[in-house]
Amino acid sequence: MISAKKVLLVHPEISHSKYNFNGVIENEPLELEYIVPILRANNYSSDIFDVQRERISLEQKLSEFKPDAIYICGRIKQKNFMIDHVKISRKVCPDSIIIVGGLHAQVNFQDFFIDELDYVLTTFDVFKITDLIKGENVSEISGICYKKNNEWIANKAEPFDINRLPHPDRTYFYNHLDRYRYLELAPCAQIRTAYCCAFKCNFCYRNLTNCGKYVYRNIEDVVDEIEEINCENVYFIDDDFLLNVPRLKKFIQLIKEKNIRKKYVCFGRVDFIIKHKELMKELKEIGFYYVLVGLEATTDKYLNNYHKLIKVDDNIECVNFMNEIGINIMGMFITDLDFTKKDFDNLYKWIKNNNLNHFAVSIFTPIPGTKSYEEYKDRLITVNSEHYDYFHVVATPQNISIKKYYLYYRILCIKLFLLAKKKGVYDFLDYGYYIKTMLKTIFHINGDDNE
């Protein structure tokens, strides 16, 4: 292998679909920003290229930068884009080392076994990237896939200790502040304090990452990083930040001691929130603005099916409490594949009647690698990864046709858009565009609508 000097770090586009909600939630390429200081410590220069945000093509960037190595990472709905970018990279830079990593590759690494690719990284341990670039003995590097005699070999991954990560180099973020936001919080930086998830919801892919082992950072180091971030909005992208009570109390203490004043976004669970109400009030005092909560369903039947370990009454208590203390709760719901028209109608009524101001409704999507995928794989109607975006039906509904499922889902979305507009939520959003888009699709629904 060549001794690489320049590395291009590529974040693929999220979607070309009309449902990608560009301009509403735009994520900082944080995972790539962790790699920059690691490469620098090994005397490699690097550039980040966020495809959906850049004003030039990847081909042009490759031609101008002439990287010796290229790293591309992403999630399941980005898989096709990742593969396309690998092929483009090989064509433009035939002698470069090309590596793929990210969430999807950790469990579904075989999806990337293509001739144009050199390596697949199946771990959060991004230090392996420098090992590969240096030409270390691949048979001794855990958490990678490589080719030998034209056959792919997968070395077993090991859990990664997140405390080994350096603080990210946010130069790219600061140079593109106008491109990253969470709803009205713009710009919005991201921070990661844990890998994997401590819970085992059967539809969730995240609890499979990092070999299924939940690990978290020293909270003092987390607060030090927050203090460094030159942005007043910070989004914790952990799968569940509200988990460890002593850690959260220490976090609150340190934020107050350092007099850090920011607005925060994080994920949390219903059961934690209603059990630790005084702690939630303290988090509100130091700036917690949005908490994303998987309410998931409005009946105990579905909550039990998803192994959520909560009841509908808990959801109601959680929404009422968060409204009372003034933290915006973003309620996330699933429309199950056995839904009928009545279920879609009841979901709307529940959201409206319980005064839930912020909500996101996703179509149940069995992700490859999860238990739910094994249960539904005989009912799959598409394997196109771009449809695994939670806005497409990927498996046959049980009680209604695919056409009717899309019809009821989009009517629900339109009603929720109108409800949000009436409440004055998301004033920055072009409601007219999204409502018109949904209406157009209603009148052009075909047999599967997986466009």
C-alpha positions as CSV (number, residue, x, y, z in Angstrom):
1,M,0.0,0.0,0.0
2,I,1.0,3.6,-0.6
3,S,1.9,5.9,2.3
4,A,-1.0,8.2,2.3
5,K,-0.6,12.0,2.9
6,K,-4.0,13.4,2.2
7,V,-7.3,11.9,3.2
8,L,-10.8,13.0,2.0
9,L,-13.6,12.3,4.6
10,V,-17.0,12.0,2.8
11,H,-20.4,12.4,4.3
12,P,-23.0,11.3,1.7
13,E,-26.3,13.0,1.0
14,I,-29.2,11.8,3.1
15,S,-31.8,11.5,0.4
16,H,-32.9,12.8,-3.0
17,S,-36.5,12.2,-1.9
18,K,-39.1,15.0,-1.5
19,Y,-39.4,13.7,2.1
20,N,-35.9,14.5,3.2
21,F,-36.9,17.7,5.1
22,N,-33.7,19.5,4.0
23,G,-33.5,22.8,5.8
24,V,-35.4,21.5,8.8
25,I,-32.9,19.2,10.5
26,E,-29.3,19.3,9.2
27,N,-26.7,17.3,11.0
28,E,-23.1,18.3,11.6
29,P,-20.7,15.7,10.2
30,L,-19.5,15.0,13.7
31,E,-18.2,11.4,13.2
32,L,-15.8,12.8,10.5
33,E,-14.7,15.7,12.7
34,Y,-13.4,13.1,15.3
35,I,-11.2,11.6,12.6
36,V,-9.5,14.9,11.6
37,P,-7.3,15.2,14.8
38,I,-6.5,11.5,14.7
39,L,-5.2,11.9,11.1
40,R,-3.3,15.1,12.1
41,A,-1.6,13.3,14.9
42,N,-0.3,10.9,12.2
43,N,0.9,13.7,10.0
44,Y,-1.9,13.3,7.5
45,S,-3.8,16.3,6.2
46,S,-7.6,15.9,5.6
47,D,-10.6,17.6,4.2
48,I,-14.3,16.9,5.0
49,F,-16.7,16.9,2.1
50,D,-20.4,16.9,3.1
51,V,-22.0,16.1,-0.3
52,Q,-25.5,17.5,0.4
53,R,-24.1,20.8,1.6
54,E,-21.3,21.4,-0.9
55,R,-21.6,23.5,-4.0
56,I,-19.3,21.4,-6.1
57,S,-19.6,17.7,-7.1
58,L,-17.6,14.9,-5.4
59,E,-15.9,14.3,-8.8
60,Q,-14.6,17.9,-8.8
61,K,-13.5,17.7,-5.2
62,L,-11.6,14.5,-5.8
63,S,-9.9,15.9,-8.9
64,E,-8.9,19.0,-7.1
65,F,-7.8,17.5,-3.7
66,K,-6.2,14.4,-5.1
67,P,-6.5,12.3,-1.9
68,D,-4.3,9.3,-1.2
69,A,-7.1,7.8,0.9
70,I,-10.9,8.3,1.0
71,Y,-13.2,7.4,3.9
72,I,-17.0,7.3,3.4
73,C,-19.5,6.7,6.2
74,G,-23.3,6.7,6.6
75,R,-26.5,5.0,7.7
76,I,-28.8,2.5,5.9
77,K,-30.7,5.1,3.8
78,Q,-27.3,6.4,2.6
79,K,-26.0,3.0,1.5
80,N,-26.7,3.5,-2.2
81,F,-25.0,6.9,-2.2
82,M,-22.0,5.4,-0.3
83,I,-21.6,2.7,-3.0
84,D,-22.0,5.3,-5.7
85,H,-19.3,7.5,-4.1
86,V,-17.0,4.5,-3.8
87,K,-17.3,3.8,-7.5
88,I,-16.8,7.5,-8.4
89,S,-13.8,7.7,-6.1
90,R,-12.2,4.6,-7.7
91,K,-12.7,6.1,-11.2
92,V,-11.3,9.5,-10.3
93,C,-8.6,8.2,-7.9
94,P,-7.7,4.7,-9.1
95,D,-4.7,4.4,-6.8
96,S,-6.3,5.7,-3.6
97,I,-7.2,3.6,-0.5
98,I,-11.0,3.6,-0.2
99,I,-12.6,2.7,3.1
100,V,-16.3,2.6,4.1
101,G,-17.6,2.8,7.7
102,G,-20.5,4.2,9.7
103,L,-23.6,2.8,11.4
104,H,-24.9,0.6,8.6
105,A,-21.5,-1.1,8.0
106,Q,-21.2,-2.2,11.6
107,V,-23.8,-4.9,11.2
108,N,-24.5,-5.1,7.5
109,F,-20.9,-4.9,6.3
110,Q,-21.5,-7.5,3.5
111,D,-23.6,-4.9,1.7
112,F,-20.3,-3.2,0.8
113,F,-18.4,-6.2,-0.6
114,I,-17.8,-4.6,-4.0
115,D,-14.7,-4.7,-6.2
116,E,-14.0,-1.0,-6.1
117,L,-13.7,-0.9,-2.3
118,D,-10.6,-1.8,-0.2
119,Y,-11.8,-2.0,3.3
120,V,-15.0,-1.9,5.5
121,L,-14.7,-0.5,9.0
122,T,-17.2,-2.4,11.3
123,T,-16.4,-0.6,14.6
124,F,-16.6,2.9,16.1
125,D,-12.8,2.6,16.5
126,V,-11.8,5.2,13.9
127,F,-8.2,4.8,14.9
128,K,-8.2,1.7,12.7
129,I,-8.4,4.1,9.7
130,T,-4.8,5.2,10.2
131,D,-3.8,1.5,10.7
132,L,-5.2,0.8,7.3
133,I,-3.7,3.8,5.6
134,K,-0.3,3.0,7.1
135,G,-0.5,-0.5,5.6
136,E,-0.5,-2.5,8.8
137,N,-1.1,-6.2,8.7
138,V,-4.8,-6.4,8.0
139,S,-5.2,-9.9,9.4
140,E,-4.3,-8.5,12.8
141,I,-6.7,-5.5,12.7
142,S,-10.0,-6.2,14.4
143,G,-13.2,-4.7,13.2
144,I,-12.4,-4.5,9.5
145,C,-13.3,-6.4,6.3
146,Y,-10.7,-6.8,3.6
147,K,-10.0,-8.8,0.4
148,K,-7.7,-11.7,0.1
149,N,-7.4,-13.7,-3.1
150,N,-10.5,-11.9,-4.4
151,E,-12.6,-13.0,-1.4
152,W,-13.8,-10.8,1.5
153,I,-12.7,-11.7,5.0
154,A,-14.4,-10.2,8.1
155,N,-12.3,-9.7,11.2
156,K,-14.4,-9.7,14.3
157,A,-15.1,-6.3,15.9
158,E,-14.6,-5.5,19.5
159,P,-16.4,-2.9,21.6
160,F,-14.8,0.6,21.5
161,D,-14.1,2.7,24.5
162,I,-15.5,6.1,23.6
163,N,-13.2,7.8,26.1
164,R,-10.4,7.2,23.7
165,L,-11.8,9.7,21.2
166,P,-10.2,13.2,21.0
167,H,-12.4,16.3,20.9
168,P,-13.6,16.8,17.4
169,D,-12.1,19.4,15.1
170,R,-15.1,21.6,14.2
171,T,-13.4,23.7,11.6
172,Y,-15.7,22.5,8.9
173,F,-18.8,23.2,11.1
174,Y,-17.6,26.7,11.8
175,N,-17.0,27.4,8.2
176,H,-20.5,26.2,7.3
177,L,-22.6,27.5,10.2
178,D,-25.5,28.4,7.8
179,R,-25.9,24.7,6.9
180,Y,-26.5,23.0,10.2
181,R,-29.6,23.3,12.4
182,Y,-32.2,21.5,14.6
183,L,-35.5,22.9,13.7
184,E,-35.5,26.6,14.7
185,L,-32.2,26.2,16.6
186,A,-29.7,27.4,14.0
187,P,-26.8,26.9,13.9
188,C,-26.8,23.8,16.0
189,A,-23.7,21.8,16.9
190,Q,-23.7,18.2,17.9
191,I,-21.9,16.3,20.7
192,R,-21.7,12.5,21.4
193,T,-21.2,11.2,24.9
194,A,-22.1,7.6,24.5
195,Y,-22.2,4.7,21.9
196,C,-24.9,2.1,21.6
197,C,-28.1,2.1,23.7
198,A,-28.7,0.5,27.1
199,F,-32.2,-0.7,26.1
200,K,-33.4,-3.4,23.8
201,C,-36.4,-2.2,21.8
202,N,-36.8,-4.9,19.2
203,F,-37.2,-2.5,16.2
204,C,-34.1,-0.5,17.0
205,Y,-30.8,-0.9,15.2
206,R,-28.8,1.3,17.5
207,N,-28.6,-1.2,20.4
208,L,-26.7,-3.5,18.0
209,T,-23.9,-1.1,17.4
210,N,-20.5,-1.2,19.2
211,C,-21.0,-5.0,19.5
212,G,-24.1,-4.3,21.6
213,K,-22.1,-2.7,24.4
214,Y,-23.2,0.6,25.9
215,V,-20.3,2.9,26.7
216,Y,-20.2,6.5,27.9
217,R,-17.8,9.3,28.3
218,N,-16.4,10.9,31.4
219,I,-18.9,13.7,32.1
220,E,-16.1,16.2,33.1
221,D,-14.7,15.8,29.6
222,V,-18.1,16.2,28.1
223,V,-18.6,19.5,29.8
224,D,-15.1,20.7,28.8
225,E,-16.0,20.0,25.2
226,I,-19.3,21.9,25.5
227,E,-17.4,24.8,26.9
228,E,-15.2,24.8,23.8
229,I,-18.1,24.8,21.4
230,N,-18.6,28.2,19.8
231,C,-22.3,27.7,19.3
232,E,-25.2,28.5,21.5
233,N,-27.2,25.4,20.5
234,V,-26.0,21.8,21.2
235,Y,-27.6,18.6,20.2
236,F,-26.7,15.4,22.2
237,I,-26.9,12.7,19.6
238,D,-26.6,9.8,22.1
239,D,-29.5,7.4,21.7
240,D,-30.5,8.2,25.3
241,F,-28.7,11.0,27.2
242,L,-31.2,10.8,30.2
243,L,-30.0,7.6,31.7
244,N,-27.5,7.8,34.6
245,V,-28.8,10.0,37.5
246,P,-25.4,10.6,39.3
247,R,-23.8,11.5,35.9
248,L,-26.6,13.9,35.1
249,K,-26.4,15.6,38.5
250,K,-22.7,16.0,38.0
251,F,-23.3,17.4,34.6
252,I,-25.8,20.0,36.0
253,Q,-23.3,20.9,38.7
254,L,-20.4,21.5,36.2
255,I,-22.5,23.5,33.8
256,K,-23.5,25.8,36.6
257,E,-20.0,26.1,38.0
258,K,-18.7,27.0,34.6
259,N,-21.6,29.3,33.9
260,I,-22.2,27.8,30.5
261,R,-25.3,29.2,28.9
262,K,-26.6,27.2,25.9
263,K,-29.8,25.5,24.6
264,Y,-29.7,21.7,24.5
265,V,-31.4,19.0,22.5
266,C,-31.3,15.3,23.6
267,F,-33.0,12.0,23.5
268,G,-34.7,10.6,26.6
269,R,-37.2,7.9,27.7
270,V,-40.7,8.4,29.1
271,D,-40.0,6.2,32.2
272,F,-37.0,8.2,33.1
273,I,-38.7,11.6,32.8
274,I,-41.7,10.7,34.9
275,K,-39.5,9.1,37.6
276,H,-37.1,12.0,37.8
277,K,-39.2,15.1,37.6
278,E,-37.1,17.3,39.9
279,L,-34.0,16.4,37.9
280,M,-35.9,17.4,34.7
281,K,-36.7,20.7,36.2
282,E,-33.0,21.3,36.9
283,L,-32.2,20.4,33.3
284,K,-34.7,22.9,32.2
285,E,-33.0,25.6,34.3
286,I,-29.6,25.0,32.6
287,G,-31.0,25.2,29.1
288,F,-32.6,21.9,28.0
289,Y,-34.9,23.0,25.2
290,Y,-36.0,19.9,23.3
291,V,-36.2,16.3,24.5
292,L,-36.9,13.7,21.8
293,V,-39.0,11.0,23.3
294,G,-40.1,7.7,21.8
295,L,-43.8,7.7,22.7
296,E,-44.1,5.3,19.8
297,A,-47.8,4.4,20.3
298,T,-51.2,5.3,21.8
299,T,-52.2,1.8,22.9
300,D,-50.5,-0.6,25.4
301,K,-50.8,-3.3,22.7
302,Y,-48.2,-1.7,20.5
303,L,-46.0,-0.5,23.4
304,N,-45.8,-4.1,24.6
305,N,-45.1,-5.3,21.1
306,Y,-42.1,-2.9,20.8
307,H,-40.8,-3.9,24.3
308,K,-41.0,-0.3,25.4
309,L,-41.6,-1.2,29.1
310,I,-44.1,1.7,29.5
311,K,-47.9,2.2,29.4
312,V,-50.0,4.8,27.5
313,D,-50.8,6.5,30.8
314,D,-47.1,7.0,31.2
315,N,-46.9,8.7,27.9
316,I,-49.8,11.0,28.9
317,E,-48.1,11.9,32.2
318,C,-44.8,12.6,30.4
319,V,-46.4,15.0,27.9
320,N,-48.4,16.8,30.6
321,F,-45.3,17.2,32.8
322,M,-43.0,18.4,30.1
323,N,-45.6,21.0,28.9
324,E,-46.0,22.1,32.5
325,I,-42.2,22.7,33.1
326,G,-41.7,24.2,29.7
327,I,-39.4,21.7,28.0
328,N,-40.4,21.1,24.4
329,I,-41.1,17.4,24.1
330,M,-40.7,16.0,20.6
331,G,-43.0,13.0,20.6
332,M,-41.9,10.3,18.1
333,F,-44.5,7.8,16.9
334,I,-44.6,4.7,14.8
335,T,-47.5,3.8,12.4
336,D,-47.5,0.0,12.6
337,L,-47.9,-2.2,9.6
338,D,-51.2,-3.6,10.9
339,F,-52.7,-0.2,11.2
340,T,-56.2,0.5,9.8
341,K,-57.8,3.8,9.0
342,K,-59.1,4.0,12.6
343,D,-55.6,3.6,14.0
344,F,-54.3,6.6,11.9
345,D,-57.3,8.6,13.0
346,N,-56.8,7.7,16.6
347,L,-53.1,8.7,16.5
348,Y,-54.1,12.2,15.3
349,K,-56.8,12.5,18.0
350,W,-54.3,11.4,20.7
351,I,-51.7,14.0,19.6
352,K,-54.3,16.8,19.4
353,N,-56.2,15.9,22.6
354,N,-53.0,15.6,24.7
355,N,-51.7,19.0,23.5
356,L,-48.5,17.6,22.0
357,N,-47.0,20.5,20.1
358,H,-44.0,18.7,18.5
359,F,-44.3,15.3,16.9
360,A,-42.7,13.0,14.3
361,V,-44.5,10.1,12.8
362,S,-42.6,7.3,11.1
363,I,-43.7,4.2,9.2
364,F,-42.7,1.0,10.9
365,T,-39.5,0.0,9.2
366,P,-37.7,-3.3,10.0
367,I,-34.0,-2.6,9.7
368,P,-31.7,-5.4,8.5
369,G,-29.9,-6.9,11.5
370,T,-32.8,-6.3,14.0
371,K,-35.1,-8.8,15.5
372,S,-38.1,-7.2,13.7
373,Y,-36.4,-7.6,10.4
374,E,-36.2,-11.3,10.9
375,E,-39.9,-11.3,11.7
376,Y,-40.9,-9.3,8.6
377,K,-38.4,-10.4,6.0
378,D,-40.9,-12.7,4.3
379,R,-43.2,-9.6,3.8
380,L,-40.6,-7.3,2.4
381,I,-41.6,-5.5,-0.8
382,T,-38.3,-3.6,-1.4
383,V,-34.7,-4.0,-0.6
384,N,-33.8,-0.5,-1.9
385,S,-32.0,1.1,1.1
386,E,-33.2,4.6,0.1
387,H,-36.7,3.5,1.1
388,Y,-35.6,2.6,4.6
389,D,-36.0,6.3,5.6
390,Y,-39.2,5.7,7.7
391,F,-41.3,7.5,5.1
392,H,-41.8,4.4,2.9
393,V,-43.6,1.2,3.3
394,V,-41.0,-1.6,3.0
395,A,-43.1,-4.6,4.0
396,T,-46.7,-5.6,3.2
397,P,-49.3,-4.1,5.5
398,Q,-51.5,-6.6,7.3
399,N,-55.0,-5.2,7.1
400,I,-55.1,-2.7,4.2
401,S,-53.5,-2.3,0.8
402,I,-50.2,-0.5,0.3
403,K,-52.0,2.2,-1.6
404,K,-54.5,2.8,1.2
405,Y,-51.7,2.7,3.8
406,Y,-49.9,5.5,2.0
407,L,-53.2,7.4,1.6
408,Y,-54.0,7.3,5.3
409,Y,-50.4,8.1,6.3
410,R,-50.2,11.1,4.1
411,I,-53.6,12.4,5.2
412,L,-52.4,12.0,8.8
413,C,-49.2,14.0,7.9
414,I,-51.3,16.8,6.3
415,K,-53.6,17.0,9.3
416,L,-50.5,17.2,11.6
417,F,-48.9,19.9,9.4
418,L,-52.1,22.0,9.7
419,L,-52.3,21.4,13.4
420,A,-48.7,22.5,13.9
421,K,-49.3,25.6,11.7
422,K,-52.4,26.5,13.8
423,K,-50.3,26.2,17.0
424,G,-47.6,28.5,15.5
425,V,-45.0,25.8,15.7
426,Y,-42.0,25.9,13.4
427,D,-42.7,29.3,11.9
428,F,-39.6,28.9,9.8
429,L,-41.1,25.9,8.0
430,D,-42.6,26.2,4.5
431,Y,-45.8,24.4,5.4
432,G,-47.3,25.1,2.0
433,Y,-44.6,23.2,0.2
434,Y,-44.9,20.1,2.4
435,I,-48.7,20.1,2.3
436,K,-48.8,20.5,-1.5
437,T,-46.2,17.7,-1.8
438,M,-48.3,15.4,0.3
439,L,-51.5,16.3,-1.6
440,K,-49.7,15.6,-5.0
441,T,-48.6,12.2,-3.8
442,I,-52.1,11.4,-2.6
443,F,-53.4,11.9,-6.1
444,H,-50.6,10.0,-7.7
445,I,-50.3,7.0,-5.5
446,N,-49.6,3.8,-7.4
447,G,-49.4,0.2,-6.3
448,D,-46.3,0.5,-4.2
449,D,-45.4,4.2,-4.3
450,N,-41.8,3.4,-3.5
451,E,-40.4,6.1,-5.7
